[in-house]
Amino acid sequence: MGFIVDDFYWGKGYGTAAICNNLIKYCKNNLDAKIVYARMFSDNIASQKFCSNNKWY
């Protein structure tokens, strides 16, 4: 489960914290997920920074 944003739309605010928070909540509450991983393309620096600055535990 996840989302992919075409690189044309990178940096325009589509991958916001609200989307990530809701996705993580859904995984934990509805799928009984114990661990949720984030993956992104290596050249998507903005996503890497976003994930580093927003820790969800």
C-alpha distance matrix in Angstrom:
0.0 3.7 7.1 10.1 13.6 16.5 19.0 21.6 19.9 19.5 21.7 21.8 19.8 16.7 14.4 16.3 16.2 15.7 12.3 11.3 13.3 11.9 8.2 9.8 12.2 9.9 8.4 12.1 13.8 12.1 10.5 13.3 11.4 14.3 12.8 9.9 10.3 10.5 11.2 13.2 16.0 19.3 21.2 19.1 21.4 20.5 16.9 18.4 21.0 18.7 16.7 20.1 21.7 19.1 18.8 16.7 18.3
3.7 0.0 3.7 6.9 10.2 13.4 15.7 18.2 16.4 15.9 18.0 18.2 16.2 13.2 10.8 13.0 13.4 13.3 9.7 8.8 11.6 10.8 7.3 9.5 12.3 10.8 10.0 13.5 15.4 14.4 13.3 15.7 13.6 16.0 13.9 10.3 9.9 8.8 9.3 10.6 13.5 16.8 18.3 15.9 18.2 17.0 13.5 15.5 17.9 15.5 14.0 17.6 19.0 16.7 17.0 15.5 17.7
7.1 3.7 0.0 3.8 6.6 9.9 12.5 14.7 12.8 12.7 15.0 15.0 13.5 10.2 8.5 11.3 12.8 12.8 9.1 9.2 12.6 11.8 9.2 11.9 14.6 13.4 13.2 16.6 18.3 17.4 16.7 19.2 17.1 19.4 17.1 13.4 12.5 10.4 10.1 10.0 12.3 15.9 16.6 14.0 16.6 15.2 12.1 14.8 17.1 14.7 14.1 17.8 18.9 17.0 18.1 17.2 19.9
10.1 6.9 3.8 0.0 3.8 6.5 9.0 11.5 10.2 10.1 13.2 13.5 13.0 9.9 8.7 12.3 14.4 15.1 11.6 11.8 15.4 15.2 12.7 15.2 18.1 17.1 16.8 20.1 22.0 21.1 20.2 22.7 20.3 22.3 19.6 15.9 14.2 11.5 10.0 8.6 9.9 13.6 13.8 11.5 14.6 13.6 11.0 13.8 16.4 14.6 14.5 18.0 19.4 18.2 19.6 19.4 22.3
13.6 10.2 6.6 3.8 0.0 3.8 6.3 8.1 6.5 6.9 10.1 10.2 10.3 7.6 7.6 11.3 14.2 15.0 12.0 12.8 16.5 16.5 14.7 17.3 20.1 19.4 19.6 22.7 24.4 23.8 23.3 25.7 23.4 25.3 22.6 18.8 17.0 13.8 12.3 10.1 10.6 14.0 13.2 10.6 13.5 12.1 10.5 13.9 15.8 14.2 15.1 18.4 19.3 18.5 20.6 20.7 24.0
16.5 13.4 9.9 6.5 3.8 0.0 3.8 5.3 5.7 6.9 10.6 11.0 12.3 10.2 10.8 14.5 17.6 18.6 15.7 16.5 20.2 20.3 18.5 21.0 23.8 23.1 23.1 26.3 28.1 27.3 26.6 29.1 26.7 28.5 25.7 21.9 19.8 16.6 14.4 11.6 10.8 13.9 12.5 10.6 14.0 13.2 12.4 15.5 17.5 16.6 17.7 20.7 21.8 21.5 23.7 24.1 27.4
19.0 15.7 12.5 9.0 6.3 3.8 0.0 3.8 5.3 5.0 8.6 10.1 12.1 11.1 11.5 14.9 18.0 19.6 17.3 17.7 21.4 22.0 20.4 22.5 25.6 25.3 25.2 28.1 30.2 29.7 28.9 31.1 28.4 29.9 26.7 23.1 20.5 17.0 14.6 11.2 9.7 12.0 9.7 8.1 11.3 10.9 11.0 13.8 15.7 15.4 16.9 19.4 20.6 20.9 23.4 24.4 27.7
21.6 18.2 14.7 11.5 8.1 5.3 3.8 0.0 3.8 5.7 8.7 9.1 12.0 11.2 12.8 16.0 19.4 20.7 18.6 19.6 23.2 23.6 22.4 24.9 27.6 27.2 27.6 30.6 32.3 31.8 31.4 33.7 31.3 32.9 29.9 26.2 23.9 20.3 18.2 14.9 13.5 15.6 13.0 11.4 14.0 13.1 13.8 16.9 18.1 17.7 19.7 22.2 22.8 23.2 25.9 26.9 30.4
19.9 16.4 12.8 10.2 6.5 5.7 5.3 3.8 0.0 3.8 6.4 5.8 8.3 7.5 9.5 12.4 16.0 17.1 15.2 16.6 20.0 20.4 19.6 22.1 24.6 24.4 25.1 28.0 29.5 29.2 29.1 31.4 29.1 30.8 28.0 24.2 22.3 18.7 17.3 14.3 13.9 16.2 13.9 11.4 13.6 11.7 12.1 15.7 16.5 15.4 17.6 20.3 20.5 20.5 23.4 24.2 27.8
19.5 15.9 12.7 10.1 6.9 6.9 5.0 5.7 3.8 0.0 3.8 5.5 7.4 7.6 8.3 11.1 14.3 16.2 14.6 15.2 18.6 19.7 18.8 20.8 23.6 23.9 24.2 26.8 28.7 28.8 28.5 30.4 27.8 29.0 26.0 22.3 20.1 16.4 15.0 11.8 11.5 13.3 11.0 8.1 9.9 7.9 8.7 12.1 12.8 12.1 14.4 16.9 17.2 17.6 20.6 21.8 25.4
21.7 18.0 15.0 13.2 10.1 10.6 8.6 8.7 6.4 3.8 0.0 3.8 5.7 7.7 8.6 10.2 13.3 15.4 14.7 15.4 18.4 19.9 19.6 21.4 23.9 24.7 25.3 27.5 29.4 29.9 29.9 31.5 28.9 29.9 26.9 23.4 21.4 17.7 16.8 13.9 13.9 15.1 12.7 9.5 9.9 7.1 8.9 12.1 11.7 10.9 14.0 16.0 15.6 16.4 19.7 21.3 25.0
21.8 18.2 15.0 13.5 10.2 11.0 10.1 9.1 5.8 5.5 3.8 0.0 3.8 5.9 8.3 9.5 13.0 14.3 13.8 15.3 18.1 19.0 19.2 21.4 23.5 24.1 25.2 27.5 28.9 29.3 29.7 31.6 29.4 30.7 28.0 24.4 22.9 19.3 18.8 16.2 16.6 18.3 16.1 12.8 13.5 10.5 11.6 15.1 14.6 13.0 16.1 18.5 17.6 17.8 21.2 22.2 26.0
19.8 16.2 13.5 13.0 10.3 12.3 12.1 12.0 8.3 7.4 5.7 3.8 0.0 3.8 5.6 5.8 9.3 10.6 10.4 12.0 14.5 15.6 16.1 18.2 20.1 20.9 22.2 24.3 25.6 26.2 26.8 28.5 26.5 27.7 25.3 21.7 20.6 17.3 17.5 15.5 16.7 18.6 17.0 13.4 13.8 10.2 10.6 14.1 13.4 10.9 13.8 16.4 15.2 14.8 18.1 18.9 22.7
16.7 13.2 10.2 9.9 7.6 10.2 11.1 11.2 7.5 7.6 7.7 5.9 3.8 0.0 3.8 5.6 9.3 9.8 8.3 10.4 13.3 13.6 13.7 16.3 18.2 18.5 19.8 22.3 23.4 23.6 24.1 26.2 24.3 25.9 23.6 19.9 19.0 15.9 16.0 14.2 15.7 18.2 17.1 13.5 14.8 11.7 10.9 14.6 14.8 12.1 14.1 17.3 16.7 15.6 18.5 18.7 22.3
14.4 10.8 8.5 8.7 7.6 10.8 11.5 12.8 9.5 8.3 8.6 8.3 5.6 3.8 0.0 3.8 6.8 8.2 6.4 7.3 10.5 11.5 11.1 13.2 15.6 16.2 17.1 19.4 20.9 21.4 21.6 23.3 21.1 22.5 20.1 16.4 15.4 12.2 12.7 11.4 13.5 16.0 15.5 11.8 12.9 9.8 8.1 11.6 12.1 9.1 10.6 14.0 13.7 12.3 15.0 15.2 18.8
16.3 13.0 11.3 12.3 11.3 14.5 14.9 16.0 12.4 11.1 10.2 9.5 5.8 5.6 3.8 0.0 3.8 5.3 5.5 6.6 8.7 10.2 11.0 12.7 14.4 15.7 17.1 18.8 20.1 21.1 21.8 23.1 21.2 22.4 20.2 16.8 16.3 13.5 14.9 14.1 16.5 18.6 18.2 14.4 14.6 11.1 9.8 12.8 12.2 8.7 10.5 13.5 12.3 10.6 13.5 13.6 17.3
16.2 13.4 12.8 14.4 14.2 17.6 18.0 19.4 16.0 14.3 13.3 13.0 9.3 9.3 6.8 3.8 0.0 3.8 5.4 5.1 5.8 8.4 9.7 10.4 11.9 14.0 15.3 16.3 17.8 19.3 20.1 20.9 19.0 19.8 17.8 14.8 14.9 12.7 14.9 14.9 17.9 19.6 19.8 16.1 15.9 12.6 10.8 13.0 12.2 8.4 9.2 12.1 10.5 7.9 10.5 10.3 13.9
15.7 13.3 12.8 15.1 15.0 18.6 19.6 20.7 17.1 16.2 15.4 14.3 10.6 9.8 8.2 5.3 3.8 0.0 3.8 5.5 5.1 6.0 8.4 9.9 10.4 12.1 14.2 15.4 16.0 17.4 18.8 19.9 18.6 20.0 18.6 15.7 16.4 14.7 17.0 17.3 20.3 22.5 22.7 19.0 19.2 15.9 14.0 16.4 15.9 12.1 12.7 15.7 14.1 11.2 13.1 12.0 15.2
12.3 9.7 9.1 11.6 12.0 15.7 17.3 18.6 15.2 14.6 14.7 13.8 10.4 8.3 6.4 5.5 5.4 3.8 0.0 3.8 5.5 5.3 6.1 8.6 10.0 10.6 12.3 14.4 15.3 15.9 16.9 18.5 17.1 18.9 17.3 14.0 14.5 12.6 14.5 14.9 17.9 20.5 20.9 17.3 18.2 15.3 12.8 15.5 15.9 12.2 12.4 15.9 15.2 12.4 14.0 12.7 15.8
11.3 8.8 9.2 11.8 12.8 16.5 17.7 19.6 16.6 15.2 15.4 15.3 12.0 10.4 7.3 6.6 5.1 5.5 3.8 0.0 3.8 5.5 5.1 6.2 8.6 9.9 10.6 12.3 14.1 15.1 15.5 16.6 14.6 15.9 14.0 10.6 11.1 9.4 11.9 12.8 16.2 18.5 19.5 16.0 16.6 14.1 11.2 13.2 13.7 10.2 9.4 12.9 12.6 9.6 10.7 9.3 12.5
13.3 11.6 12.6 15.4 16.5 20.2 21.4 23.2 20.0 18.6 18.4 18.1 14.5 13.3 10.5 8.7 5.8 5.1 5.5 3.8 0.0 3.8 5.5 5.2 6.1 8.6 10.0 10.6 11.9 13.7 14.7 15.3 13.8 14.9 13.7 11.1 12.5 11.8 14.8 16.2 19.7 21.8 22.9 19.5 19.7 17.1 14.3 15.8 15.9 12.3 11.3 14.2 13.3 9.7 10.2 7.9 10.7
11.9 10.8 11.8 15.2 16.5 20.3 22.0 23.6 20.4 19.7 19.9 19.0 15.6 13.6 11.5 10.2 8.4 6.0 5.3 5.5 3.8 0.0 3.8 5.5 5.0 6.0 8.6 9.9 10.2 11.3 12.9 14.2 13.4 15.4 14.7 12.1 14.0 13.5 16.3 17.7 21.2 23.7 24.8 21.4 22.1 19.5 16.6 18.6 19.0 15.4 14.5 17.7 17.0 13.5 13.8 11.2 13.4
8.2 7.3 9.2 12.7 14.7 18.5 20.4 22.4 19.6 18.8 19.6 19.2 16.1 13.7 11.1 11.0 9.7 8.4 6.1 5.1 5.5 3.8 0.0 3.8 5.5 5.1 6.3 8.7 10.0 10.3 10.8 12.6 11.2 13.5 12.4 9.4 11.1 10.8 13.4 15.1 18.6 21.4 22.7 19.6 20.8 18.7 15.4 17.2 18.3 15.1 13.6 17.0 17.1 13.8 13.8 11.3 13.3
9.8 9.5 11.9 15.2 17.3 21.0 22.5 24.9 22.1 20.8 21.4 21.4 18.2 16.3 13.2 12.7 10.4 9.9 8.6 6.2 5.2 5.5 3.8 0.0 3.8 5.4 5.1 6.2 8.5 9.9 10.0 10.6 8.8 10.3 9.3 6.8 9.2 9.9 13.2 15.6 19.3 21.5 23.3 20.4 21.1 19.2 15.8 16.8 17.9 14.8 12.6 15.5 15.8 12.3 11.4 8.3 9.8
12.2 12.3 14.6 18.1 20.1 23.8 25.6 27.6 24.6 23.6 23.9 23.5 20.1 18.2 15.6 14.4 11.9 10.4 10.0 8.6 6.1 5.0 5.5 3.8 0.0 3.8 5.5 5.2 5.8 8.0 9.4 9.8 9.3 11.0 11.3 9.8 12.8 13.7 17.0 19.3 23.0 25.3 27.0 23.9 24.5 22.3 19.1 20.3 20.9 17.6 15.8 18.4 18.2 14.5 13.5 10.0 10.8
9.9 10.8 13.4 17.1 19.4 23.1 25.3 27.2 24.4 23.9 24.7 24.1 20.9 18.5 16.2 15.7 14.0 12.1 10.6 9.9 8.6 6.0 5.1 5.4 3.8 0.0 3.8 5.5 5.2 5.4 7.0 8.7 8.9 11.7 12.2 10.5 13.4 14.4 17.2 19.5 23.1 25.8 27.5 24.6 25.7 23.7 20.3 21.8 22.9 19.7 17.8 20.9 21.0 17.4 16.5 13.2 14.0
8.4 10.0 13.2 16.8 19.6 23.1 25.2 27.6 25.1 24.2 25.3 25.2 22.2 19.8 17.1 17.1 15.3 14.2 12.3 10.6 10.0 8.6 6.3 5.1 5.5 3.8 0.0 3.8 5.7 5.6 4.9 6.4 5.4 8.5 8.8 7.4 10.6 12.4 15.2 18.0 21.6 24.1 26.3 23.7 24.9 23.4 19.8 20.7 22.3 19.5 17.0 19.9 20.6 17.2 15.8 12.5 12.9
12.1 13.5 16.6 20.1 22.7 26.3 28.1 30.6 28.0 26.8 27.5 27.5 24.3 22.3 19.4 18.8 16.3 15.4 14.4 12.3 10.6 9.9 8.7 6.2 5.2 5.5 3.8 0.0 3.8 5.9 5.8 4.8 4.6 6.6 8.1 8.1 11.9 14.1 17.3 20.4 24.1 26.2 28.5 25.9 26.7 25.1 21.6 22.2 23.3 20.5 17.9 20.2 20.8 17.2 15.2 11.6 11.0
13.8 15.4 18.3 22.0 24.4 28.1 30.2 32.3 29.5 28.7 29.4 28.9 25.6 23.4 20.9 20.1 17.8 16.0 15.3 14.1 11.9 10.2 10.0 8.5 5.8 5.2 5.7 3.8 0.0 3.8 6.0 5.7 7.6 9.9 11.9 11.9 15.5 17.4 20.6 23.4 27.0 29.4 31.5 28.7 29.5 27.7 24.3 25.2 26.2 23.1 20.8 23.3 23.4 19.7 18.1 14.3 13.7
12.1 14.4 17.4 21.1 23.8 27.3 29.7 31.8 29.2 28.8 29.9 29.3 26.2 23.6 21.4 21.1 19.3 17.4 15.9 15.1 13.7 11.3 10.3 9.9 8.0 5.4 5.6 5.9 3.8 0.0 3.8 5.7 8.0 11.3 13.1 12.7 16.1 18.0 20.7 23.4 26.9 29.6 31.7 29.0 30.3 28.6 25.1 26.3 27.7 24.6 22.4 25.2 25.6 22.0 20.6 17.0 16.8
10.5 13.3 16.7 20.2 23.3 26.6 28.9 31.4 29.1 28.5 29.9 29.7 26.8 24.1 21.6 21.8 20.1 18.8 16.9 15.5 14.7 12.9 10.8 10.0 9.4 7.0 4.9 5.8 6.0 3.8 0.0 3.8 5.4 9.0 10.7 10.7 13.9 16.3 18.7 21.7 25.1 27.7 30.1 27.8 29.2 28.0 24.3 25.1 26.9 24.2 21.6 24.3 25.3 21.9 20.2 16.8 16.4
13.3 15.7 19.2 22.7 25.7 29.1 31.1 33.7 31.4 30.4 31.5 31.6 28.5 26.2 23.3 23.1 20.9 19.9 18.5 16.6 15.3 14.2 12.6 10.6 9.8 8.7 6.4 4.8 5.7 5.7 3.8 0.0 3.8 6.4 9.2 10.4 14.0 16.9 19.7 23.0 26.5 28.7 31.3 29.1 30.1 28.9 25.3 25.6 27.2 24.7 21.8 24.0 24.9 21.5 19.3 15.8 14.5
11.4 13.6 17.1 20.3 23.4 26.7 28.4 31.3 29.1 27.8 28.9 29.4 26.5 24.3 21.1 21.2 19.0 18.6 17.1 14.6 13.8 13.4 11.2 8.8 9.3 8.9 5.4 4.6 7.6 8.0 5.4 3.8 0.0 3.8 5.6 6.7 10.3 13.4 16.2 19.6 23.1 25.2 27.9 25.8 26.8 25.9 22.2 22.3 24.0 21.7 18.6 20.8 22.1 18.9 16.5 13.3 12.3
14.3 16.0 19.4 22.3 25.3 28.5 29.9 32.9 30.8 29.0 29.9 30.7 27.7 25.9 22.5 22.4 19.8 20.0 18.9 15.9 14.9 15.4 13.5 10.3 11.0 11.7 8.5 6.6 9.9 11.3 9.0 6.4 3.8 0.0 3.8 6.9 10.2 13.6 16.7 20.2 23.7 25.3 28.2 26.3 26.8 26.1 22.5 22.0 23.5 21.6 18.2 19.7 21.1 18.2 15.2 12.3 10.3
12.8 13.9 17.1 19.6 22.6 25.7 26.7 29.9 28.0 26.0 26.9 28.0 25.3 23.6 20.1 20.2 17.8 18.6 17.3 14.0 13.7 14.7 12.4 9.3 11.3 12.2 8.8 8.1 11.9 13.1 10.7 9.2 5.6 3.8 0.0 3.8 6.5 10.1 13.1 16.7 20.1 21.5 24.5 22.7 23.2 22.7 19.1 18.4 20.2 18.5 15.0 16.5 18.3 15.6 12.8 10.5 9.3
9.9 10.3 13.4 15.9 18.8 21.9 23.1 26.2 24.2 22.3 23.4 24.4 21.7 19.9 16.4 16.8 14.8 15.7 14.0 10.6 11.1 12.1 9.4 6.8 9.8 10.5 7.4 8.1 11.9 12.7 10.7 10.4 6.7 6.9 3.8 0.0 3.8 6.8 10.0 13.5 17.1 18.8 21.5 19.5 20.2 19.5 15.8 15.6 17.5 15.6 12.3 14.5 16.3 13.6 11.5 9.3 9.6
10.3 9.9 12.5 14.2 17.0 19.8 20.5 23.9 22.3 20.1 21.4 22.9 20.6 19.0 15.4 16.3 14.9 16.4 14.5 11.1 12.5 14.0 11.1 9.2 12.8 13.4 10.6 11.9 15.5 16.1 13.9 14.0 10.3 10.2 6.5 3.8 0.0 3.8 6.6 10.2 13.6 15.1 18.0 16.3 17.1 17.0 13.3 12.7 15.1 13.8 10.4 12.5 15.0 13.0 11.4 10.4 11.3
10.5 8.8 10.4 11.5 13.8 16.6 17.0 20.3 18.7 16.4 17.7 19.3 17.3 15.9 12.2 13.5 12.7 14.7 12.6 9.4 11.8 13.5 10.8 9.9 13.7 14.4 12.4 14.1 17.4 18.0 16.3 16.9 13.4 13.6 10.1 6.8 3.8 0.0 3.8 6.8 10.5 12.2 14.7 12.7 13.6 13.3 9.6 9.3 12.0 10.7 7.6 10.3 12.8 11.3 10.7 10.6 12.6
11.2 9.3 10.1 10.0 12.3 14.4 14.6 18.2 17.3 15.0 16.8 18.8 17.5 16.0 12.7 14.9 14.9 17.0 14.5 11.9 14.8 16.3 13.4 13.2 17.0 17.2 15.2 17.3 20.6 20.7 18.7 19.7 16.2 16.7 13.1 10.0 6.6 3.8 0.0 3.8 7.1 9.1 11.8 10.4 12.0 12.5 9.0 8.8 12.2 11.7 9.3 11.8 14.7 13.9 13.9 14.2 16.3
13.2 10.6 10.0 8.6 10.1 11.6 11.2 14.9 14.3 11.8 13.9 16.2 15.5 14.2 11.4 14.1 14.9 17.3 14.9 12.8 16.2 17.7 15.1 15.6 19.3 19.5 18.0 20.4 23.4 23.4 21.7 23.0 19.6 20.2 16.7 13.5 10.2 6.8 3.8 0.0 3.8 6.3 8.4 6.8 9.0 9.8 6.8 7.2 10.8 10.8 9.5 12.0 14.7 14.5 15.4 16.3 18.9
16.0 13.5 12.3 9.9 10.6 10.8 9.7 13.5 13.9 11.5 13.9 16.6 16.7 15.7 13.5 16.5 17.9 20.3 17.9 16.2 19.7 21.2 18.6 19.3 23.0 23.1 21.6 24.1 27.0 26.9 25.1 26.5 23.1 23.7 20.1 17.1 13.6 10.5 7.1 3.8 0.0 3.8 5.5 5.4 8.4 10.2 8.4 8.7 12.2 12.9 12.4 14.3 17.0 17.5 18.6 19.9 22.5
19.3 16.8 15.9 13.6 14.0 13.9 12.0 15.6 16.2 13.3 15.1 18.3 18.6 18.2 16.0 18.6 19.6 22.5 20.5 18.5 21.8 23.7 21.4 21.5 25.3 25.8 24.1 26.2 29.4 29.6 27.7 28.7 25.2 25.3 21.5 18.8 15.1 12.2 9.1 6.3 3.8 0.0 3.8 5.5 7.1 10.2 9.2 8.1 11.4 13.3 12.8 13.7 16.7 17.9 18.9 20.8 23.2
21.2 18.3 16.6 13.8 13.2 12.5 9.7 13.0 13.9 11.0 12.7 16.1 17.0 17.1 15.5 18.2 19.8 22.7 20.9 19.5 22.9 24.8 22.7 23.3 27.0 27.5 26.3 28.5 31.5 31.7 30.1 31.3 27.9 28.2 24.5 21.5 18.0 14.7 11.8 8.4 5.5 3.8 0.0 3.8 5.7 8.8 9.1 8.9 11.5 13.4 14.0 14.9 17.3 18.8 20.5 22.6 25.4
19.1 15.9 14.0 11.5 10.6 10.6 8.1 11.4 11.4 8.1 9.5 12.8 13.4 13.5 11.8 14.4 16.1 19.0 17.3 16.0 19.5 21.4 19.6 20.4 23.9 24.6 23.7 25.9 28.7 29.0 27.8 29.1 25.8 26.3 22.7 19.5 16.3 12.7 10.4 6.8 5.4 5.5 3.8 0.0 3.8 5.5 5.6 6.6 9.0 10.2 11.2 12.7 14.6 15.8 17.9 19.8 22.9
21.4 18.2 16.6 14.6 13.5 14.0 11.3 14.0 13.6 9.9 9.9 13.5 13.8 14.8 12.9 14.6 15.9 19.2 18.2 16.6 19.7 22.1 20.8 21.1 24.5 25.7 24.9 26.7 29.5 30.3 29.2 30.1 26.8 26.8 23.2 20.2 17.1 13.6 12.0 9.0 8.4 7.1 5.7 3.8 0.0 3.8 5.5 5.0 6.2 8.5 10.0 10.5 12.2 14.2 16.5 19.0 22.1
20.5 17.0 15.2 13.6 12.1 13.2 10.9 13.1 11.7 7.9 7.1 10.5 10.2 11.7 9.8 11.1 12.6 15.9 15.3 14.1 17.1 19.5 18.7 19.2 22.3 23.7 23.4 25.1 27.7 28.6 28.0 28.9 25.9 26.1 22.7 19.5 17.0 13.3 12.5 9.8 10.2 10.2 8.8 5.5 3.8 0.0 3.8 5.4 5.2 6.0 8.7 9.8 10.5 12.1 15.0 17.3 20.7
16.9 13.5 12.1 11.0 10.5 12.4 11.0 13.8 12.1 8.7 8.9 11.6 10.6 10.9 8.1 9.8 10.8 14.0 12.8 11.2 14.3 16.6 15.4 15.8 19.1 20.3 19.8 21.6 24.3 25.1 24.3 25.3 22.2 22.5 19.1 15.8 13.3 9.6 9.0 6.8 8.4 9.2 9.1 5.6 5.5 3.8 0.0 3.8 5.4 4.9 6.1 8.5 9.8 10.4 12.8 14.6 18.0
18.4 15.5 14.8 13.8 13.9 15.5 13.8 16.9 15.7 12.1 12.1 15.1 14.1 14.6 11.6 12.8 13.0 16.4 15.5 13.2 15.8 18.6 17.2 16.8 20.3 21.8 20.7 22.2 25.2 26.3 25.1 25.6 22.3 22.0 18.4 15.6 12.7 9.3 8.8 7.2 8.7 8.1 8.9 6.6 5.0 5.4 3.8 0.0 3.8 5.4 5.3 6.1 8.6 10.0 11.8 14.2 17.1
21.0 17.9 17.1 16.4 15.8 17.5 15.7 18.1 16.5 12.8 11.7 14.6 13.4 14.8 12.1 12.2 12.2 15.9 15.9 13.7 15.9 19.0 18.3 17.9 20.9 22.9 22.3 23.3 26.2 27.7 26.9 27.2 24.0 23.5 20.2 17.5 15.1 12.0 12.2 10.8 12.2 11.4 11.5 9.0 6.2 5.2 5.4 3.8 0.0 3.8 5.5 5.0 6.0 8.5 11.0 13.9 17.0
18.7 15.5 14.7 14.6 14.2 16.6 15.4 17.7 15.4 12.1 10.9 13.0 10.9 12.1 9.1 8.7 8.4 12.1 12.2 10.2 12.3 15.4 15.1 14.8 17.6 19.7 19.5 20.5 23.1 24.6 24.2 24.7 21.7 21.6 18.5 15.6 13.8 10.7 11.7 10.8 12.9 13.3 13.4 10.2 8.5 6.0 4.9 5.4 3.8 0.0 3.8 5.5 5.3 6.1 9.2 11.5 15.0
16.7 14.0 14.1 14.5 15.1 17.7 16.9 19.7 17.6 14.4 14.0 16.1 13.8 14.1 10.6 10.5 9.2 12.7 12.4 9.4 11.3 14.5 13.6 12.6 15.8 17.8 17.0 17.9 20.8 22.4 21.6 21.8 18.6 18.2 15.0 12.3 10.4 7.6 9.3 9.5 12.4 12.8 14.0 11.2 10.0 8.7 6.1 5.3 5.5 3.8 0.0 3.8 5.5 5.2 6.8 9.0 12.2
20.1 17.6 17.8 18.0 18.4 20.7 19.4 22.2 20.3 16.9 16.0 18.5 16.4 17.3 14.0 13.5 12.1 15.7 15.9 12.9 14.2 17.7 17.0 15.5 18.4 20.9 19.9 20.2 23.3 25.2 24.3 24.0 20.8 19.7 16.5 14.5 12.5 10.3 11.8 12.0 14.3 13.7 14.9 12.7 10.5 9.8 8.5 6.1 5.0 5.5 3.8 0.0 3.8 5.7 6.7 10.0 12.6
21.7 19.0 18.9 19.4 19.3 21.8 20.6 22.8 20.5 17.2 15.6 17.6 15.2 16.7 13.7 12.3 10.5 14.1 15.2 12.6 13.3 17.0 17.1 15.8 18.2 21.0 20.6 20.8 23.4 25.6 25.3 24.9 22.1 21.1 18.3 16.3 15.0 12.8 14.7 14.7 17.0 16.7 17.3 14.6 12.2 10.5 9.8 8.6 6.0 5.3 5.5 3.8 0.0 3.8 6.3 9.8 12.7
19.1 16.7 17.0 18.2 18.5 21.5 20.9 23.2 20.5 17.6 16.4 17.8 14.8 15.6 12.3 10.6 7.9 11.2 12.4 9.6 9.7 13.5 13.8 12.3 14.5 17.4 17.2 17.2 19.7 22.0 21.9 21.5 18.9 18.2 15.6 13.6 13.0 11.3 13.9 14.5 17.5 17.9 18.8 15.8 14.2 12.1 10.4 10.0 8.5 6.1 5.2 5.7 3.8 0.0 3.8 6.4 9.7
18.8 17.0 18.1 19.6 20.6 23.7 23.4 25.9 23.4 20.6 19.7 21.2 18.1 18.5 15.0 13.5 10.5 13.1 14.0 10.7 10.2 13.8 13.8 11.4 13.5 16.5 15.8 15.2 18.1 20.6 20.2 19.3 16.5 15.2 12.8 11.5 11.4 10.7 13.9 15.4 18.6 18.9 20.5 17.9 16.5 15.0 12.8 11.8 11.0 9.2 6.8 6.7 6.3 3.8 0.0 3.8 6.4
16.7 15.5 17.2 19.4 20.7 24.1 24.4 26.9 24.2 21.8 21.3 22.2 18.9 18.7 15.2 13.6 10.3 12.0 12.7 9.3 7.9 11.2 11.3 8.3 10.0 13.2 12.5 11.6 14.3 17.0 16.8 15.8 13.3 12.3 10.5 9.3 10.4 10.6 14.2 16.3 19.9 20.8 22.6 19.8 19.0 17.3 14.6 14.2 13.9 11.5 9.0 10.0 9.8 6.4 3.8 0.0 3.8
18.3 17.7 19.9 22.3 24.0 27.4 27.7 30.4 27.8 25.4 25.0 26.0 22.7 22.3 18.8 17.3 13.9 15.2 15.8 12.5 10.7 13.4 13.3 9.8 10.8 14.0 12.9 11.0 13.7 16.8 16.4 14.5 12.3 10.3 9.3 9.6 11.3 12.6 16.3 18.9 22.5 23.2 25.4 22.9 22.1 20.7 18.0 17.1 17.0 15.0 12.2 12.6 12.7 9.7 6.4 3.8 0.0
